[in-house]
Each structure stands twice: as structure tokens, then as C-alpha cells.
């Protein structure tokens, strides 16, 4: 059942670089059928993102990135182990095209196909950003460049490879703190038997 939403006012409260915050005054239909009082919500708009769990199937290893993330610095650790990811930058790009580009830029792997796992909201209480999550089966022949990120984007990315079992142990110890990476790894735990 589609519920009603009445947008009373919408304006840009902040815009800089890849971030835009919209201020929206609205009412919405409650579960009892009545309209809510007018409320104000802020929405961080930064577009959609892509991420992929990269799996060397022949030796059961996973390829990760490690880089400095300022938003995690004050609460620790600052540097995060993550699956490769990026932003869908061009409105004409598909998420799959964006993901293939990010794999080359970040870890130096060129691949032909991706398997879409799921699309999910990162933090729906405050941002409209969605992540398109993929699985990429690779071999060492797919390694075509060094990766490491783009200087013009101030990226300094290290490629890190662990066995799947080492990775699951790190996850169990709480050493992996990135949500998209945890979701991808939980998917792999459920589907690993079907990937061999």
C-alpha cells in the first residue's frame, strides 16, 4: 500500500564538493491513516556508490583496500580495511561500469563481469545514498596495473590480500569495521559453497 507524503518545502541547506544537504519540510501518512504534523528532515545527498568483494577463486583469497578515512579518525582507527568501492560519478554511467573503473583505479584489476549481490541504503536515517554491491571472481591474469588510487583525488590506497578463512577470523574478532565490507563478507559466508 502506497502512503502519502506531502512535501511543503525543499531547499539546499549546504553544498560543497560531493556533499549536498537538503532541508525538507513535510508531512507523511501515519499507520492509522492520519497525516503527521509538519516535520523538518535533513538529507545528505552524495549520489549512489558501488562496492565489490573481489575473490581469487583458485586460491580462495580476497582482495581489500586499506586507506585513511578521516571520518573514522577521532573514534579510531582512521585507516580501514575495506572492499574496493567508489561513487557513481557520471549520471550516464551504470553502477557496473563505475565498479569496473574503481577496480582498476584502486587495486589494478581489470574484469569483464560482475555479479550483482544486492542494493541497499547505507544509513537511511540521514542519507539517500545507496550502495550497489557486487561479487567479482578474479585470477592473477586480471591484475593489469598497480592500482593505489588517483593522485588528483588525494587517494593513497594499499592493496591487501587475505585468505577467506583469515578474513572471517578478522571479522569474528571485530577487526573489520566497515559496513559494506561486513555485508559482503556475510554474503560470502552464506554463498561460499556455491562459488567453488
N, C-alpha and C positions, 0 to 999 in steps of 0.2 A: 504494500500500500504506500503510495507516494504521499508524503506530508508536505504541507505548505510552508514556504519561507518567504517572508516579505522583507526585502532589502530597502530600508528607509534612506540610507545614505552610505556612500562608499568613497573613500578618498585615500590618497597615498600619504602616509604619515612620515615615511622615511624611504630614501632610495640612494644607494651607493654601491658601486661595483656589482656583484651578483645578488645583492640583497635588496628586497623591497618589502616594506611592511605596510599592509593595507589596514585602515581603520574602518570597520563596518558597523553601522547601526542597523539592527534587525529585530524582527520578531519571528518565531517559529511555532508550528503547531505542536502542542504537547500531546502526550499519550491519551489524555482524556478528551481530546478534540478541541480544546480551547487554545487560543493564541497566547503565547507568553507575553510578558511585559517587554518593552523595548530594552534591548541589551546592547552593549558595545563589545566587539571582539576584534582582536588584532590577529592578523595572519601574515606570517613570514612567507613571502613568495620568492623562491630561488630556482624554480623550474624543476624538472624531473632529473633523476640520476640513474646511473646504471652501475652494476657490480657483477662480478663473476667469480665463482670458485673454479680455480684452474688446477686440473688434476692430470698428473703424469700417470696414465693408467698402467703402463708396463712395469713401473717400479713403485706404484702406489704412493706417490709423493704429491704434495700440494705446494703451489707457488703463492707466496704472500708478498705484500709490500710492507715496509716499515718507514714511517716518516713522522716528522714533527707536526703535531696538531695543537695549535695554541689554545683552543677551547678546552682541551683536557689538561693543560699545563698546571693551573693553580690547584686542581684537585688531584693531579697526578694521573698518569705518568708523563704526559707530554708527547712521548713517542709511542705510537700504537702499531701493533701488528694487525693488518687488515687484508682482506681480499682486494684485488685491483678494482678501482671504481672511478667514476667521474661524472660529469654533468652532461646532459643532452644539451649542447651549446647552441646548435642551429635548429631553428624551427622546421627546417626541411630534412634534418637528419632523423633517421629512425633510432630507437634505443639500441637496436642491434648494431647498426653502423657506428654509433657512438662508442659502444662497448669494444668493438674491434679496434677502433682508433686508440682507446685508452690502454688496451693490452699491449700495443706496440709502444706507446709513449712511456708507460710505467714499468713494464717488465720485459719488453723486447720480443714478445711472441706475436707471430702473425698466424691467424687461424681462419679457416674457411667457414665453419659453422658453430653455432651456439645453440644450446638447449635452454629454452625459457623455463624457469622454475616457478616463479611467482612474481606478482607485482604487489607492493604493499606501501602503506603510508609510514613514514619514518617516525613522526611524532604528531598525530592528528589533533592534539590539543592546541597546537600553536603554529603548525606549518602545513602547507598544501603539498609539500614535496613528496613524490612517490619514488620508490626505487624499483627498477626493473632488474630482477635477479636472474642470472644465467649460470649454467654449468658449461665448462669448456674442457673437453678431453684433448690433451696435447701429447706430443712426443718431443724429443730433443731437436728434431728437424724443424719444429715450429719456432725455435729460438733463432731469430733473424737479426737482432740488434741488442745493444746493451740495455736499453730502457733507461730508467733513472729519472724520468720526468722531463719537463721542459724548463729551461732556464728562464724564459720570458714569463712563466707562471710561478717563478721562485720555488720550484719543486726540487727536492733533494731526496729521492726515493731509493731505498735499498731493497733489493730482491732477496727474499728469504725462502728457503725450501725446507720443509719438514715432511717426514713420513706421515701418513694419515694417522697411524697409531700415536706418534709423538704429538700430533696436533690435538687429538682427542684427549690426551693426558693433560696438555696445557689448558684446554677448555675446562676439564674437570677441576683443575687447581685454581680456576678463576684468573688465569693469566691472559686470556683474550677478553677484551672489554668493549669491543666494537659490535654494535647490534646487528648490522648486516652480515658481518662475518659469523657471528653466533647462529643466526638464522640459516645461513648457507651450510654451516657445519652440521647443524641438527638435521637438515635435509639430507646431507651426505650420510649421516648415521642411519637414517631410515632407508636410504636407497642404495647404499654401497654394494650390496649383494647383487643387485641388478645391473651394475656398471661393469662387471668383470666379464 
